[in-house]
Each structure stands twice: as C-alpha cells, then as structure tokens.
Amino acid sequence: MQQLEAFFDTATAFCTWAESIPAAPEDEANTAIRMLSKLLALAPELPDIFDEEDAPELTHEEWRVVYERFGDLPFNYYLSYAEPHDTEDPAPVVGDVADDLADTWRDLKGGLALYHKGNYAAAAWEWRESFSTHWGRHAAGALYALQCWRS
C-alpha cells in the first residue's frame, strides 16, 4: 500500500495546487512539469486492487474554474498527434495545456473522494483506469509541451 499512499500524496498536492491562486506564469509552468512528472512516474505503480464504487461526478462548472485558472500559463495550445505511433498517416491535433491539467485534476479528484471515504481499492482502481483511458494522455501531452517550452 506504500505505492497507493505515495500516489495519494501526489494527487492531493496536484489538486491543491490546481485549486489555488495562480503564481507567475513561468512558475506555474515549472510547477506543472514537476507535478506531472511525479504523477506519471507513480501511476504505473498503483496496486492492482478493485472495488465497484464509482467516483463522484464533478460538475462542468467545477472543471471550468480549474480550466480557467490555468489560462495564464506561458502558452496554452500545442501541436500533437492523435495516434503518434501511426507514421504512415499522421493526424495532427491541437492540444490545450489548460484542458490537459483540468482533465487530470478532475480524474484525480474523483479518486481522492473515494480515498477519503476509506475505499482505497476503489480509489486505486479509479486512478489506474482513468490513467490508462484518459488522464495519462493529457498529463503526458502537457508535460511534453511544457518541457519543450522550457528547453
């Protein structure tokens, strides 16, 4: 359960940051790089446990507040590929760092609610599944774009 506790601590730090008053744009970008790096390193280590309880749904308005909070980053839009391994017919798409961070926040926040209720198995399942199906791509895309900006 040490991996779960480490992920919980990092998810809590990310969500607390996402809900806070923004700092200077460059500081925010550097914080995002640190936070996303930690989350992406810890997610594959989450324990393979399961419970059926679903995470509570957050409203679009709650998501929008976090999305708008990230609107003052040094940039928001970046070019990516929907399926980067498809080299024969690449399809470029425009990514949005604020959207990536807000979506990551939403997926982590649901697991935090389950964790706080004491349902650690459901929290681990929520984080692991949403990492595989949703927030992992958002976090990785934002991290890549921010790291390229910083370099």
N, C-alpha and C positions, 0 to 999 in steps of 0.2 A: 504493500500500500504506500510505500515511500514515493513511488512514481506519481501516484494519484495526488498525494499531498503537495508534491513539488508543482504539479500542473495546476492544482487549485490555487496555490500561492501566486503563480504567474498569471493565471486567468483573472484572479482578483486584482492584481496590480494593473493589468491591462484595462479592465473595466473601470477601475477607479480613475485611471488616467483619462480614459475616453469620456468620462462624465465630469471631468474637472474643467476649470477655466484654462483656455489655451495659453501657452507661453509664446515666445517669439517663434516665427515660422521655422527657422533653422533648428532651433532647439526641439521643436515638435517633430521635425523630420528625423533627427538623431534619436529621439526617444522612441519613435515608431520603429526604427531599424533595430534598436536593442530589444524592444518588446517582442516584435515579430520573430526575431531570431530565436529568442528563448522559447516562444510558443511552438515554433516549427521544430525545434530540437526535442522538446518534451512530448509532443503529441504522439509520435510513433511508439513511445514507451508506456503509454497508458495501459493499465491492466485489462485483460480480455475478460471482463465481467459484464453481466447483463441484468437489467430489470425492466419491466414493461412500462413503468410510469413515464409519461411524456413530460417534457419540459413545458412550462407555461409559455404561452404565446405573448410576445411583446407587440404593442401597437405600432402602427406605421408612424404615428406622431412621436413615440419614444425613439424610434430608429432615426427619424428626421432630425431630432435635436442633436443626436450624436453625429449624424452625417454633416449637418451644418457647422458643428463645432470643428470639424476637420477641413472646412473650406478655406482656411487661411494658411495651408501648407505652402511651401515654395512653388509648387505646381500641383495640379490635380490629374490631368489627363496624360496618358502614356499609350504607346503602341505595343500591342502584344499579338499573340496568335491563339485562336480558339483551340486548336489542336497542334501544339508546337512540334510534335513528332511527325506530322504529315508534311513531308518535304516535297512531295510531288505536286500538291495543290494547296499551298498555304493560304489560310484565310485570315488576314489581319483584322484585328478588332481594337477598339479604343477602350482602355481601362481607365478607371477613376479611383485614385487613391482614397479619397474620402468615402466612396462607396465600399471599397475593399475593407477599410478599417471599421466602418459602421456595420457591415455584414459580419465581420469577425466578432465584433462586440456583441451583436445580437445572438450569435450561436454560442458564444462563451457564457453569456448572461443566463441563458436557459439552463445550462449545466450547473452554474453556480446556485441557482434557486433549488435544484434537486439536491445538491451537496449540502446546502444549509438546512434542508429538511432531514438530513441524515441518510438519504438514499444514495449512497456512494456508488453502488452498482449502476443505477440509472444515470448518474452524473457522468461516470466514466463512459458508459455506452453513448450518451448524448454527444459528448466531446469527441469521442473516437469516430462515430458515424458521421457527424457533421464535418469533421476534419476531412474524412475521405470523400464526402459528397459535395461539400460547399466551401467552408471557410479556409480549408487548406490551400485551394487555388487562389482565393482572394488574398490571403496572407502572403503567399509566395510571390504573387504578381506585384503586390505593393512593395514587398521587400526588394525585389529585383529593380523596380523602377526607382525607388528611393536610393538604393545603393549605387545605381548608375548616375543618379543626380549628384550624389555625394562625391563620387570619384571624379 
